[in-house]
Amino acid sequence: MPPPQRPTRLTGQDHGHAIRAEGLTKRFGDKKALAGVDLEASAGTVLGVLGPNGAGKTTTVRILSTLLRPDSGRAWMAGRDVLKDPEGVRENLGLSGQYAAVDEKLTGRENLYLVARLYGMRRSTARRRAAELLARFRLEDAADKPSGTFSGGMRRRLDLAGALVARPAVVVLDEPTTGLDPRGRADTWVSIQELVAAGTTVLLTTQYLEEADQLADSIVVIDQGKVIARGSAAQLKARVGGERLTLTVGNSQAYTRTYEVLDALGPHRPELDTRTGRFTVATERGAQTLEHALSCLRLAGIAVQEVELAPPTLDDAFLALTGQPATGPQGPPEEHEYPPAGSPPDASAETPAEQTVQLLATGRRP
């Protein structure tokens, strides 16, 4: 496998950051999608952007990717001004959206060759670059098969390879593992880790908090168009404090009494997942609370099937910060962020393919 090449050197007003945004705002009619978003990431790191549906994640990504102009604020990607030098940003940026933007009728090799030609590479250079990326992402065995026959993980790896054709300094991954099975998700994680090891900077939005916990060097949490928290995963979890006592009760008729026992431990209210019979309550007294809870439940004649005492997770931090769980019934992602019909062309690319073509349209012809 050929060694990954290091990305383009940052230039311009990067101030030591590969990604930087200051005071980004955006409205769609009477909807305020962004209300002053600030974020930054150093070169060769992963910046995770978290938030519930409709929080402003996709709007932020589209602005940083030059697909949408903010109402106010400034941003730089790979040292290039997003507003003043959008073409320079595109030349140094790779974008992989929520859905793999590959042509299912083309082979893996043809997909990458097409992207390389759209970037203006000569035929021989495009063929060579496609071969390098197929090897790097372990797709050589399927290189000449239609991509429509690929598994979800293979399609995602091909899409990620397409985002790297021009050796960008910064790669934007908008929910890259949505819809993938655990194997496909693990493969994508490995690919992202290899990118960063080679010096690429990654902006990652995700609904999977375990993903951010594993991959992100720093995290910003966006809610209602504002950054409400920032820091490493460990720092965000530390803000929650204490530990989490989790126990499972098999008898649904004992739920009420179990809740009363755990609630009496104070000062935190327990939570119950009625589908599994799992109770969770925060505690600052750790093992002492565990022993006391089990003793009280035993005296009440309630059988506990499973019990665990663990530090807070990123899910706990997310819930504490936003008041919403990280996952749940999913509607159209950030539906309100898209402008109404009749908006200027740069305000909304309707499909992943259109976004890709718009991003690659740097003014150069193959």
Buried (B, 14 or more C-beta within 10 A) or exposed (E): EEEBEEBBEBEBEBEEBBBBBBBBBBBBEEBBBBBBBBBBBBBBBBBBBBBBBBBBBBBBBBBBBBBBBBEEBBBBBBBBBBBEBBEBBBBBBBBBBBBBBBEEEBBBBBBBBBBBBBBBBEEEEBBBBBBBBBBBBBBBEBBEBBBEEBBBBBBBBBBBBBBBBBBBBBBBBBBBBBEBEEEBBBBBBEBBBEBBEBBBBBBBBBBBBBBBBBBBBBBBBBBBBBBEBBBBBEEBBEEBEBBBBBBBBEEEEBBEBBBEBBBEBEEBEBBBEEEEBBBBBBBEEEEEBBEBBBEBBEEEEBEBEEBEBEBBBBBBBBBBBBEBEBEEEEEEBBEBBBBEEEEEEEBBBEEBBBBBEBBBEBEEEE
